[in-house]
Amino acid sequence: MAAASWVPGWQPTHGYMLCMVSGTMAAEGPEWLIWIVTPACNLRCPYCYATRYQAEKPLPTSEALRIIGEAAELGVGYINFTGGEPLLRRDIFEIIGAARDRGIETSLFTNMTLMTEDRAARLARLETSLLTSLDGPRDVYEKAKGPGSWARFLKGLETVRRQGLSFHVNIPVSRLNYSRVGEAIRTAVELGASSISVIPSMPTGRALGTRTNVSQREFLEALRQAEETASQLGITVAVWCAPFTAALPWARHLTYSNCRDWNVMDITPSGKVVFCDVLGVVVADVLRDGLRDAWEKLQKHPLNRLINQTPGRCRSCPVAVSCRGGCYARAHYYWGRLPSPDPLCPRVHTGT
Protein backbone atom coordinates (compact mmCIF):
# COMPACT_ATOMS: atom_id res chain seq x y z
CA MET A 1 0.00 0.00 0.00
CA ALA A 2 1.50 3.27 -0.94
CA ALA A 3 1.25 6.95 -0.47
CA ALA A 4 3.23 8.05 -3.38
CA SER A 5 1.40 8.14 -6.66
CA TRP A 6 -1.09 6.87 -9.21
CA VAL A 7 -2.24 7.66 -12.71
CA PRO A 8 -5.21 10.02 -12.51
CA GLY A 9 -8.32 8.31 -13.79
CA TRP A 10 -6.86 4.84 -13.24
CA GLN A 11 -9.12 3.26 -10.64
CA PRO A 12 -7.52 0.51 -8.54
CA THR A 13 -10.78 -0.37 -6.80
CA HIS A 14 -12.35 -3.15 -8.85
CA GLY A 15 -14.33 -5.94 -7.09
CA TYR A 16 -11.77 -8.60 -6.24
CA MET A 17 -9.28 -6.02 -5.03
CA LEU A 18 -10.81 -5.96 -1.54
CA CYS A 19 -8.87 -8.96 -0.28
CA MET A 20 -6.56 -7.01 2.02
CA VAL A 21 -9.48 -5.21 3.64
CA SER A 22 -12.12 -7.85 4.20
CA GLY A 23 -10.02 -10.96 4.40
CA THR A 24 -12.80 -12.83 2.63
CA MET A 25 -11.55 -12.59 -0.92
CA ALA A 26 -8.09 -13.47 -2.21
CA ALA A 27 -6.42 -12.21 -5.35
CA GLU A 28 -3.69 -14.30 -6.93
CA GLY A 29 -1.50 -11.22 -7.19
CA PRO A 30 -1.52 -7.45 -7.09
CA GLU A 31 -3.14 -5.45 -9.85
CA TRP A 32 -0.85 -2.51 -9.24
CA LEU A 33 2.83 -2.02 -8.38
CA ILE A 34 4.46 1.11 -7.03
CA TRP A 35 8.15 0.60 -7.61
CA ILE A 36 10.88 2.86 -6.28
CA VAL A 37 13.40 1.91 -8.94
CA THR A 38 16.19 4.10 -7.53
CA PRO A 39 16.81 6.12 -4.39
CA ALA A 40 19.11 8.49 -6.29
CA CYS A 41 17.89 11.99 -7.07
CA ASN A 42 19.36 15.18 -8.50
CA LEU A 43 17.31 17.31 -6.07
CA ARG A 44 17.20 17.48 -2.26
CA CYS A 45 13.62 18.25 -1.29
CA PRO A 46 13.61 18.92 2.47
CA TYR A 47 10.56 16.72 3.10
CA CYS A 48 11.57 13.71 0.95
CA TYR A 49 10.52 10.41 2.57
CA ALA A 50 12.41 8.26 0.05
CA THR A 51 15.77 9.14 1.64
CA ARG A 52 15.13 6.20 3.97
CA TYR A 53 16.06 3.96 1.00
CA GLN A 54 19.32 5.74 0.07
CA ALA A 55 21.48 2.88 1.31
CA GLU A 56 19.73 0.35 -0.91
CA LYS A 57 21.36 -0.81 -4.13
CA PRO A 58 18.91 -0.73 -7.05
CA LEU A 59 18.10 -4.04 -8.70
CA PRO A 60 20.18 -4.82 -11.79
CA THR A 61 18.46 -4.76 -15.17
CA SER A 62 18.20 -8.54 -15.40
CA GLU A 63 16.37 -8.80 -12.07
CA ALA A 64 14.12 -5.86 -12.87
CA LEU A 65 13.11 -7.53 -16.14
CA ARG A 66 12.46 -10.79 -14.29
CA ILE A 67 10.06 -8.97 -11.97
CA ILE A 68 8.29 -7.47 -14.99
CA GLY A 69 7.80 -10.97 -16.36
CA GLU A 70 6.43 -12.26 -13.06
CA ALA A 71 4.15 -9.23 -12.80
CA ALA A 72 2.68 -9.97 -16.22
CA GLU A 73 2.10 -13.61 -15.29
CA LEU A 74 0.27 -12.54 -12.13
CA GLY A 75 -2.00 -10.19 -14.04
CA VAL A 76 -0.53 -6.88 -12.85
CA GLY A 77 -2.24 -4.21 -14.92
CA TYR A 78 -0.29 -1.11 -13.97
CA ILE A 79 3.17 -0.13 -12.69
CA ASN A 80 4.19 3.30 -11.45
CA PHE A 81 7.96 3.79 -11.62
CA THR A 82 9.13 6.33 -9.08
CA GLY A 83 12.14 7.29 -6.99
CA GLY A 84 14.25 9.22 -6.23
CA GLU A 85 14.42 10.30 -9.83
CA PRO A 86 13.80 7.28 -12.10
CA LEU A 87 15.38 9.02 -15.11
CA LEU A 88 18.74 8.54 -13.38
CA ARG A 89 18.50 4.83 -14.21
CA ARG A 90 20.12 4.28 -17.60
CA ASP A 91 17.92 1.23 -18.18
CA ILE A 92 14.60 2.86 -17.24
CA PHE A 93 13.33 2.81 -20.82
CA GLU A 94 14.27 -0.85 -21.23
CA ILE A 95 12.32 -1.64 -18.04
CA ILE A 96 9.29 0.42 -19.07
CA GLY A 97 9.45 -1.08 -22.56
CA ALA A 98 9.43 -4.60 -21.14
CA ALA A 99 6.30 -3.79 -19.13
CA ARG A 100 4.55 -2.25 -22.14
CA ASP A 101 5.49 -5.26 -24.29
CA ARG A 102 3.70 -7.45 -21.75
CA GLY A 103 0.57 -5.31 -21.89
CA ILE A 104 1.13 -3.52 -18.57
CA GLU A 105 0.16 0.15 -18.31
CA THR A 106 2.97 2.35 -16.99
CA SER A 107 3.58 5.76 -15.48
CA LEU A 108 6.69 7.65 -14.45
CA PHE A 109 6.93 10.01 -11.49
CA THR A 110 9.68 12.47 -12.44
CA ASN A 111 10.72 15.92 -11.26
CA MET A 112 11.01 16.89 -14.97
CA THR A 113 14.35 18.67 -14.52
CA LEU A 114 16.23 15.94 -16.41
CA MET A 115 13.75 15.66 -19.26
CA THR A 116 15.15 15.88 -22.80
CA GLU A 117 13.58 15.71 -26.25
CA ASP A 118 14.85 12.16 -26.70
CA ARG A 119 13.55 11.00 -23.33
CA ALA A 120 10.17 12.63 -23.88
CA ALA A 121 9.90 11.10 -27.34
CA ARG A 122 10.68 7.63 -25.99
CA LEU A 123 8.10 8.03 -23.22
CA ALA A 124 5.56 9.11 -25.82
CA ARG A 125 6.28 6.04 -27.95
CA LEU A 126 5.89 3.87 -24.85
CA GLU A 127 2.57 5.58 -24.05
CA THR A 128 3.71 6.19 -20.50
CA SER A 129 1.79 8.62 -18.30
CA LEU A 130 3.74 11.26 -16.39
CA LEU A 131 3.42 12.63 -12.88
CA THR A 132 5.47 15.43 -11.37
CA SER A 133 5.78 17.50 -8.22
CA LEU A 134 5.07 21.21 -7.81
CA ASP A 135 5.41 23.13 -4.52
CA GLY A 136 4.10 26.41 -5.89
CA PRO A 137 5.21 29.37 -8.01
CA ARG A 138 8.90 29.99 -8.63
CA ASP A 139 9.91 31.37 -5.22
CA VAL A 140 8.24 28.52 -3.34
CA TYR A 141 9.44 25.88 -5.79
CA GLU A 142 13.08 26.97 -5.59
CA LYS A 143 12.90 27.23 -1.80
CA ALA A 144 12.15 23.51 -1.78
CA LYS A 145 14.12 22.32 -4.80
CA GLY A 146 17.02 24.74 -5.04
CA PRO A 147 18.14 27.78 -7.08
CA GLY A 148 17.77 27.33 -10.83
CA SER A 149 15.43 24.35 -10.51
CA TRP A 150 12.38 26.31 -11.71
CA ALA A 151 13.85 27.00 -15.15
CA ARG A 152 14.81 23.34 -15.59
CA PHE A 153 11.32 22.28 -14.47
CA LEU A 154 9.64 24.60 -16.98
CA LYS A 155 11.94 23.38 -19.76
CA GLY A 156 11.01 19.78 -18.92
CA LEU A 157 7.29 20.57 -19.06
CA GLU A 158 7.67 22.34 -22.40
CA THR A 159 9.54 19.31 -23.73
CA VAL A 160 6.86 16.78 -22.77
CA ARG A 161 4.10 19.04 -24.11
CA ARG A 162 5.85 19.18 -27.49
CA GLN A 163 5.66 15.38 -27.56
CA GLY A 164 1.94 15.49 -26.82
CA LEU A 165 2.34 14.04 -23.33
CA SER A 166 -0.04 15.07 -20.58
CA PHE A 167 1.11 15.26 -16.98
CA HIS A 168 -0.38 15.09 -13.50
CA VAL A 169 0.83 17.58 -10.88
CA ASN A 170 1.11 16.51 -7.25
CA ILE A 171 1.52 19.28 -4.67
CA PRO A 172 3.42 18.12 -1.56
CA VAL A 173 2.08 20.18 1.33
CA SER A 174 4.86 21.12 3.73
CA ARG A 175 5.59 23.94 6.12
CA LEU A 176 7.24 25.70 3.18
CA ASN A 177 4.02 26.08 1.18
CA TYR A 178 0.90 25.18 3.20
CA SER A 179 -0.23 28.82 3.17
CA ARG A 180 0.22 29.04 -0.62
CA VAL A 181 -1.49 25.89 -1.85
CA GLY A 182 -4.06 27.97 -3.71
CA GLU A 183 -1.26 29.59 -5.70
CA ALA A 184 0.26 26.18 -6.37
CA ILE A 185 -3.03 24.91 -7.83
CA ARG A 186 -3.38 27.98 -10.03
CA THR A 187 0.21 27.58 -11.19
CA ALA A 188 -0.41 23.94 -12.08
CA VAL A 189 -3.46 24.90 -14.13
CA GLU A 190 -1.54 27.67 -15.91
CA LEU A 191 1.24 25.20 -16.76
CA GLY A 192 -1.26 22.83 -18.37
CA ALA A 193 -1.61 20.05 -15.81
CA SER A 194 -4.19 17.46 -16.84
CA SER A 195 -5.06 16.77 -13.18
CA ILE A 196 -3.90 17.89 -9.74
CA SER A 197 -3.49 16.36 -6.30
CA VAL A 198 -2.25 17.47 -2.89
CA ILE A 199 -0.48 15.27 -0.37
CA PRO A 200 0.69 16.04 3.17
CA SER A 201 4.41 15.73 3.80
CA MET A 202 5.21 12.93 6.22
CA PRO A 203 7.22 12.89 9.47
CA THR A 204 9.93 10.60 8.11
CA GLY A 205 12.99 10.66 5.87
CA ARG A 206 14.60 14.07 5.41
CA ALA A 207 11.64 15.80 7.08
CA LEU A 208 12.85 14.49 10.44
CA GLY A 209 15.86 16.77 10.23
CA THR A 210 14.26 19.72 8.46
CA ARG A 211 10.97 19.60 10.41
CA THR A 212 9.05 20.49 7.28
CA ASN A 213 6.16 18.04 7.68
CA VAL A 214 2.82 19.80 8.22
CA SER A 215 0.79 19.99 11.40
CA GLN A 216 -2.93 19.35 11.65
CA ARG A 217 -3.71 23.08 11.61
CA GLU A 218 -1.45 23.73 8.64
CA PHE A 219 -2.84 20.91 6.54
CA LEU A 220 -6.41 21.94 7.26
CA GLU A 221 -5.56 25.45 6.06
CA ALA A 222 -4.06 23.93 2.90
CA LEU A 223 -7.22 21.91 2.27
CA ARG A 224 -9.42 24.98 2.72
CA GLN A 225 -7.30 26.81 0.15
CA ALA A 226 -7.49 23.84 -2.18
CA GLU A 227 -11.28 23.73 -1.90
CA GLU A 228 -11.68 27.48 -2.43
CA THR A 229 -9.34 27.56 -5.42
CA ALA A 230 -10.82 24.43 -7.01
CA SER A 231 -14.30 25.94 -6.62
CA GLN A 232 -13.22 29.19 -8.25
CA LEU A 233 -11.54 27.39 -11.15
CA GLY A 234 -14.33 24.84 -11.62
CA ILE A 235 -12.04 21.83 -11.17
CA THR A 236 -11.60 18.97 -8.72
CA VAL A 237 -8.42 18.33 -6.74
CA ALA A 238 -7.50 14.90 -5.41
CA VAL A 239 -6.28 14.59 -1.83
CA TRP A 240 -3.79 11.78 -1.40
CA CYS A 241 -3.18 9.97 1.90
CA ALA A 242 -5.94 11.75 3.80
CA PRO A 243 -9.22 9.78 3.60
CA PHE A 244 -10.55 11.83 6.52
CA THR A 245 -11.29 14.47 3.88
CA ALA A 246 -14.67 12.74 3.71
CA ALA A 247 -15.46 14.24 7.14
CA LEU A 248 -15.07 17.83 5.91
CA PRO A 249 -18.59 19.01 4.94
CA TRP A 250 -17.22 21.95 2.94
CA ALA A 251 -14.90 19.79 0.78
CA ARG A 252 -17.12 19.73 -2.31
CA HIS A 253 -14.36 19.96 -4.91
CA LEU A 254 -11.89 17.59 -3.25
CA THR A 255 -11.78 13.87 -4.02
CA TYR A 256 -10.15 11.21 -1.87
CA SER A 257 -9.69 7.46 -1.51
CA ASN A 258 -8.23 4.95 0.93
CA CYS A 259 -5.12 2.89 0.19
CA ARG A 260 -6.57 0.00 2.20
CA ASP A 261 -8.94 -0.55 -0.72
CA TRP A 262 -6.17 -0.93 -3.28
CA ASN A 263 -4.80 -4.21 -4.57
CA VAL A 264 -1.27 -2.82 -4.62
CA MET A 265 2.29 -3.82 -3.78
CA ASP A 266 5.11 -1.40 -2.94
CA ILE A 267 8.65 -2.38 -3.94
CA THR A 268 11.81 -0.63 -2.72
CA PRO A 269 14.97 -0.09 -4.83
CA SER A 270 16.60 -3.34 -3.67
CA GLY A 271 13.45 -5.41 -4.15
CA LYS A 272 11.99 -5.36 -0.64
CA VAL A 273 8.20 -5.47 -0.36
CA VAL A 274 6.89 -3.03 2.24
CA PHE A 275 3.67 -2.02 3.91
CA CYS A 276 3.45 1.47 2.42
CA ASP A 277 6.64 2.96 1.00
CA VAL A 278 6.37 5.72 3.62
CA LEU A 279 6.09 3.38 6.62
CA GLY A 280 8.74 1.04 5.22
CA VAL A 281 7.92 -2.14 7.18
CA VAL A 282 9.56 -4.96 5.19
CA VAL A 283 7.46 -8.10 4.76
CA ALA A 284 9.11 -9.88 1.82
CA ASP A 285 11.84 -9.75 -0.80
CA VAL A 286 11.02 -10.25 -4.48
CA LEU A 287 14.54 -11.53 -5.22
CA ARG A 288 14.29 -14.25 -2.58
CA ASP A 289 10.56 -14.94 -2.62
CA GLY A 290 9.44 -14.10 -6.14
CA LEU A 291 6.49 -11.81 -6.75
CA ARG A 292 3.78 -14.41 -6.14
CA ASP A 293 5.08 -15.55 -2.75
CA ALA A 294 5.91 -11.97 -1.75
CA TRP A 295 2.29 -11.03 -2.42
CA GLU A 296 1.08 -13.94 -0.31
CA LYS A 297 3.34 -12.87 2.56
CA LEU A 298 2.01 -9.33 2.28
CA GLN A 299 -1.57 -10.55 2.50
CA LYS A 300 -0.95 -12.86 5.43
CA HIS A 301 1.24 -10.54 7.50
CA PRO A 302 -0.20 -9.89 11.00
CA LEU A 303 0.15 -6.13 10.50
CA ASN A 304 -2.79 -6.38 8.10
CA ARG A 305 -5.16 -6.95 11.00
CA LEU A 306 -3.97 -3.83 12.83
CA ILE A 307 -3.97 -1.69 9.70
CA ASN A 308 -7.53 -2.62 8.89
CA GLN A 309 -8.88 -2.13 12.39
CA THR A 310 -10.74 1.14 12.88
CA PRO A 311 -9.29 2.89 15.97
CA GLY A 312 -11.70 2.93 18.90
CA ARG A 313 -12.00 6.70 19.05
CA CYS A 314 -12.90 6.77 15.33
CA ARG A 315 -15.74 4.25 15.41
CA SER A 316 -18.46 6.82 16.14
CA CYS A 317 -17.33 9.04 13.26
CA PRO A 318 -19.85 9.22 10.39
CA VAL A 319 -17.12 8.43 7.83
CA ALA A 320 -15.48 5.61 9.81
CA VAL A 321 -16.40 2.95 7.24
CA SER A 322 -14.58 4.71 4.39
CA CYS A 323 -11.80 6.41 6.38
CA ARG A 324 -10.93 3.68 8.91
CA GLY A 325 -8.81 6.07 10.91
CA GLY A 326 -7.05 7.85 8.06
CA CYS A 327 -3.40 7.28 7.13
CA TYR A 328 -2.05 4.38 9.18
CA ALA A 329 1.59 5.23 8.41
CA ARG A 330 1.25 8.75 9.80
CA ALA A 331 -0.74 7.42 12.77
CA HIS A 332 2.04 4.94 13.55
CA TYR A 333 4.71 7.63 13.39
CA TYR A 334 2.73 9.96 15.65
CA TRP A 335 1.29 7.57 18.27
CA GLY A 336 3.82 4.74 18.02
CA ARG A 337 1.17 2.01 17.74
CA LEU A 338 -1.67 0.68 15.61
CA PRO A 339 -4.56 0.98 15.32
CA SER A 340 -4.45 4.73 15.99
CA PRO A 341 -6.20 7.73 14.42
CA ASP A 342 -4.59 9.96 11.82
CA PRO A 343 -3.09 12.95 13.68
CA LEU A 344 -3.94 15.26 10.76
CA CYS A 345 -7.67 14.58 11.01
CA PRO A 346 -9.40 17.69 12.44
CA ARG A 347 -11.67 15.44 14.51
CA VAL A 348 -8.64 14.14 16.43
CA HIS A 349 -7.30 16.31 19.23
CA THR A 350 -3.52 16.63 18.96
CA GLY A 351 -2.94 20.25 19.94
CA THR A 352 -1.14 20.99 16.67
N, C-alpha and C positions, 0 to 999 in steps of 0.2 A: 504494500500500500504506500502510496507516495504523495508527497506534497508538491512536487516540483512542477509538473507540466502535463498538458494534453492538447490534442488538436481540437480547436473550437469546432463544435458541431459533431464531433465524433462522440458517440454516446456509449460509454462502457457500462451499461446498466440493463442488458438484455436478460431475459428470464433466468437461465441456468447460472447466471453469474452471482447468485445470492449465497453460494455455498459457504463462504467464510462468515456470513452473518448469521444465518439460520442454523447451520449445522445439519440441515435435513437434505440438502442437495449437494452433489459432488461433481465438480467438473474435472475432466481428465487432465486439463492443464489450463494455464492462464490464457486469457484472450488478449492481454495487453502487457507489454514489458516497458518499464522505464529503466533505461540502461545508462549509467554514468560511465561512459567509455573512457574517460580520462579525467584525472584530478587537476591536470595542468591548465593554467589559464594565463592569458596575457594581461589581465586586469586584476585588481586587488579590492574588490568591493568590501567595505568594512563589515557587512552583515552576512557574508557568504557562509552558508552552512556546510558546503562541500569541502571545506578545508580539512574536515575530519578525515578525509580519504587521501590526503596528500602523500602519505607514506606508502600507499598501495601502488604496486606495479601493474599497469594496464595489461590486459590479456593480449597475447600475441595474435597476429592476424589469423593464424590457423585455428586457434581456439575460438576466436570470435566467430569465424565462419562455421565452425562446428555447432556453436550455440544457435546460430541462425537456422541451420539445418534441423536441429532438434525442435526449435520453435515452430517451424513450418509443420513438422510431423505432429506436433501437439495441437495444431489449429490456432496458433497465435495469429491474430488478425492485424495487430498494430504494434509498432515499436517506436518509442520516442528516444532518440539518441541525445544525450545531454552531457554536461560536465560540471565543473571546468568548462573549457572551450573545446568542443568536439572537433573543430576545424584544425586543431593542433595535431590531430592524428593523421599521419600521412596516408593511412589506409582507410580513412572514413568513407570515401566514395566506393571502395571495393566492398566494404561491409554493408553500406546502404544498398548497393547494387545487388548483392547476394540476397538481401531481404526482398527487394522488389522482384527479382527473378523468381522467388518462391511465392509470389502473390501476397506479400505482407505489406500493408500500408506503413509509411514511415514519416517521421517528422524530425526536425533538427532544431534544438534550442541553442542559439548562437548569439553572442553579443554584437554581431555584425561588423565589428571593427577589423576583422581579417578577411572580409568578403572581397572577392575579386570577380572580374567578368567571367573567367574560366570556371571558378567554383560555382558561381550563380548559374551559369549555363548547364553545368553538370547536374546541379540540383533540379533544375527545370526539366532536364531530360529524364531524371529519375522520378519526377512527379512527387517530390518530397515537400511537405508543408514546413513552414518556418515559424519559429517563435523567437521573440527577443525580449530584452528587458529595458525598461525606460523608467528612470527615477523622476523625471520632470523636465522642464526646459533646461537650456544649456547650463546655467549656473548651478542648478541642483544636480544635474547629471554629472558634471565634472567634479563636483564636490564628492560624489560617491565613486566615480570611476577614473578620476585623474585628469590633469590638464591636457588638452588636445584630443581627448577621447570623443568629444561631441562631433568634431569635424569628421573623424574616422567613422563614427556611427552613421552620420548622415550620408557619407559616401557609400557605405555598405547598403543602406536602404535604397539609395538611387540605383545602385547596381542591380539589386534583386527586382526592383520595379521594371527596369529595362528588359529583364528576362521574363516579365509577365508573372512573377511570383508574388503571391499575397503573403502577408505576415501578420501574426498575432502579437500584440504587445501585452506583456505582463508588467505590472507596476509593483515592485517590492516596497511595501510600506515600512519605513524605518523612522527613527527619530530625526533623520536628515530631511525628510520630505512629508511627514504625515500632515502637516498644515498646508501642503501645496498639492494635494492629490487631485483637486479639481483642475489645476493647471496642467498636471501630468496627463489627465484624460484628454483635455483639449489639445494638448501637444500631439498626443497619439493620433487623434482624429485628423489634425492638420497634416500629419506625416503620411496619412493614408492607411492606417491600420485597418485590417479587415474585421478585427474583434479585439476586445480589451478585457483584461482581468486585473484584479488587485490581490495581493497576498501579503499577510503580515510577516515581517522578518521574525526569525526564531531565536530563542536564547541558547544558541549553540554555535559551534564553529568559531569564526572570527569575531562574531558578535559578542562573545564572552569577554574578549579583551577590549573591544571598542564601545561596548554597552550601547549599541545602536538599535537593539530590538525594541519594538514599541510596547508601551503599556496599554492597559485596558482603556484608559481615558483617551490616549492618543489614537488608538485604532478606531474607537467609536467616532472620533472627530473625522478621521479619514473616510469612514463609511458614510457619514452624513454629507461630506463634500462629494463623494462619489455619487450618491443618490441625487443630490441637487444638480450636479453637472450633467449626469445622464438624463435627468428629466428635462433640463433645458435644451439638450442636444437631440432629444428624441431617440436615445439609444439605450441598450441594456449593457451592464457591466457585470462580469462574472466575479464572484468572490471566492477565491481558493482557500481551502484549509480553514474555513470558518462557518460550519453548517449552522451555528447559532444565529446566523443572519436571518433565518426563518422566524426568529422571535422578535424581530424589529418591525413593528407595524407600519412604519413609514418607508420601509425598503421596497418600494414598488418597481424600481428599475434595476434592482440587483438580483442576480441569479446565484444559486449556490447548489452544492451537492455534498455527499458524504463519502469519503474514500472507503469506508467500510462496505459500501455497496458495489465496489469495483472488483472485478475478477482480474487482479493485476499483480505482477511480481516486480520488485525493485532489485536491480543488480548493481553492485559496486564495481569500481574499475578492475579489481582483481578477481571478480567472479563470485563474490559473496552475495548471498540472498539475504535481504534484511527486511524487518518489519519497518516500513517507512524509511526512505533514504535520509530523513531528518533525524529520526530516533536512532537508527543505526544498529539495532539489535540483530546480530547475525544468527540465522537459523539453519543455513545450509551453504553449500559451495557447489556451484555448477560444474567446476572442473572435477571435483571428487564424486559428486552425486549424480551429475547429469540433470538436465532440466526437469524431466518427469519426476524423479525422486525428490529433487529440491522443492518442487511444487507440493508434493505430498507432505514433506516435512513442514512446509510453511502452513499448510492447512491444519495439520495435527498438533502444532506447537501449543503448549499450555497458555501462552500469552494471548492466544486468540480469545479464550474465554474472558479474560480480564478486559481486553480491548472492546469486546462486544457487550459488556455489561454496562447498563446505564447507571451512572453514579447515583447513590441514594438521594442526594439533595436535588438531583435533576428530575426525578421521577414524576413530580407534580407539575413540571413545566408543560405547557400546551404543545410544545414542539419536540418533546422528549423522544417520540417514536422515530422522527427523521434525524434529529440532531445527535442523540445518544451521548450527550455530554461534550460535544464539540471535538476539537483536535486532541487525540489521545497523546500524541507526542509532546505537545506543549504542556498538557496537563501533567504528564510524567516529569518533565523538566521542572515544573513549578512546585508541585506537591510532593514529588519523590515516590509516588505510588499510583497504582491503578486498581480499580477504576477511580478516577477523579474528574471533576469538572474543568472545562477549559477556562483558564484564568482571564482570557480576553472577553468572555461572555459578559455583557453588562448586567445579567441577572445573578452573577456570582460576585460576592463581596470579597475584594482583594485589597482595597485601599489604594489602588494604583490608577 
